Amino acid sequence: MKTKAAVVYEHNAPIVVEDLNLADPKENEVLIRMGASGVCHSDWSVVTGTIYYDPPVVLGHEGAGVIEAVGKDVDYVKPGDHAILSFVTYCGGCRMCQADRVVLCEGFPVRLGFLLDDTCRLTNQAGQQMPQMARIGTMSEYAVVPEQSLIKINPDYPLEKAALVGCGVTTGVGAVINTAQVQPGEWVAVIGAGGVGLNAVQGAKLAGAERIFAIDLVERKLKFATAFGATDLINASQVDPVEVIQDLTDGKGVDYAFEVIGKTETIRLAYQIIRRAGMAVVIGIASPSAQIEIPAQDLVRTEKRLVGSFYGSAIPRVDMPRLLNWYNQGQIKLDELITQTYTLDQINQAFDDLNAGRNARGMIRYS
């Protein structure tokens, strides 16, 4: 069959939207029709090569859709089921999976973007194999994905809302709830008020944080943060956030700082603004060559903690349905995250808007 998809043929070049050939699912694989795909900064990082794939690669890692067909030995889903896609495919049997650290799975030694048998189901018209970002490639009308990449959900949820849980919501809320385990009454700073940062803000609100500082350079993004629970806004293009935080916390610093940009200077900022025994949580994906420098003696004397959080330290088949339940109960927001929808053909405009900070989250909607 044919499917229209967004393809990176060259880093830092316009994305090509074209028809690809899609083969049938093999054993333990599923054909899914996409309902929606989020436009996330991680997708842009694949375009730039910060998250590195050898081109070509089909973009997209935040999506939800409807199962169209299943391969041999698939028993988790059936045609007609609705599912969120996980951008981590985990085996369930390795040391990390057995310790419930499934997003750190060690179990699949195959090439990046290839399915679990180390081949592709997508090819272009020249017969060239097309790997899929995160083995799912949600910026395609249809995709064949591993069964392990799916989280079955109630079909009552709109697919564009469910798609958000596939990355941004799980990553942001999970960093607060799972990685840091923020407690009621604590003070939190979030550096970067994009799609994931807004979810860290609402995760802090959900956890009962007393003060939530949102830090960004773009005033429009800071205004978004207010709607998701930020109590204080700091525009770092106008003031020094370290001085502001020091002033507002009587020189002590916040209990937790979440860095959601992926730059060495903002990671250092997160470390600077936490109190003694505080925790700086790095969520943003930096350049592969980026190195962090922190004062070694200070690390010991203050017992500050610098930790990473990948995919919100989540167990997708546990955490994603729970997040949807919290949405049902009004404890987290999903509708307000989507500020612009696009067709797949508008993907280059969607990235322009992303980089200009125009959206909380852009969403590709499939007909």
Buried (B, 14 or more C-beta within 10 A) or exposed (E): EEBBBBBBBEBEEEBBBBEBBBBEBBEBBBBBBBBBBBBBBBBBBBBEBBBBBEBBBBBBBBBBBBBBBBBEEBEBBEEEBBBBBBBBBBBEEBEBBEEEBBBBBEBBEEEBBBBBEEEBBBBBEEEEEBBBBBBBBBBBBBBBBBBBBBBBBEEEBBBBBBBBBBBBBBBBBBBBBBBBEBEEEBBBBBBBBBBBBBBBBBBBBBBEBEBBBBBBBBEBBBBBBBBBBBBBBBBBEEEEBBEBBBEBBEEBBBBBBBBBBBBEEBBBBBBBBBBEEBBBBBBBBBBEEEEEEEEEEEEEEBEBBBEEBBBBBBBBBEBBBBBBEBBEEEEBBBEEBBBBBBBBEBBBBBBEBBEEBBBBBBBBBBE
